């Protein structure tokens, strides 16, 4: 069975496929309305060098950000570790937190992402993470006994005031349910069509087997079954003529036999029929010569 046969089977079982499509759409819409979108908020923080590390007379720390990429990676690994995030996740279950160095920015920018089912929850967790990043950086430098004027600081660049809806989960859930229902409907339609086709073939086989002559060759019966019947040929010719725009031709009636001609040609009695069988030259006599009174015809009659 190829794709064309499968498509034809689905068209034959449209009363299963069409309700299946409607049911799939209804199920997908139901899941879409049931599953709520998630909300994501982000914050960006920039690492700045300490005043004591700037050249003498320099007043702009943004001109000396080149050496802060390594400290940014250390901070990201420390804050984003499971042990550091566990207290926050325990207080807010279901929240997703991601801390990484901003791949778009060329400087030492720390990017914090918080995703939650509620926008307000996402905002509160993001505020906790922004404060935790600054506290972790201070603890790391205090542990190394770095002077206050040489310590790196964090400057908050941006914090989202409103979360961005994340529809990916809803799309996956609704699409998965809709596709699943549609696949089930197509499988049911294909199964029903296959069973119906098999039943028709089995009935046709039993019918052809019942019409076979007992003791005959089954191959002859199969050959006779394959031969088209006269009525099928006539129907096919009529359809071809209608497709070409011609009117179907009527069958020519068989010529009627005149009763007088039949009585004239038939022997009058049993003796005449016997004479006809006994005369060997009767078949050679020309009817035209007999009618014209040809001598040859008369000689044969005399004999």
Secondary structure, DSSP 8 states (H G I E B T S, - for coil): --HHHHHHHHHHTHHHHHHHHHHHHHHHHHHHHHS--EEEEEEEEEEE--GGGS-TT---GGG--GGGHHHHHHHHHHHTSHHHHHHHHHHSTT-EEEEEE-SS-SS-EEEEEEEESSHHHHHHHHHHHHHHHHHHHHHHHHHTT--GGG--EEEEEEE-SS-EEE-HHHHHHHHHHHHHHHHHHHHHHHHHHHHHHHHHHHHHHHHHHHTS-TTS-HHHHHHHHHS--HHHHHHHHHHHHHHHT-------------HHHHHHHS-SSHHHHHHHHH-TTTTT--HHHHHTT-HHHHHHHH-
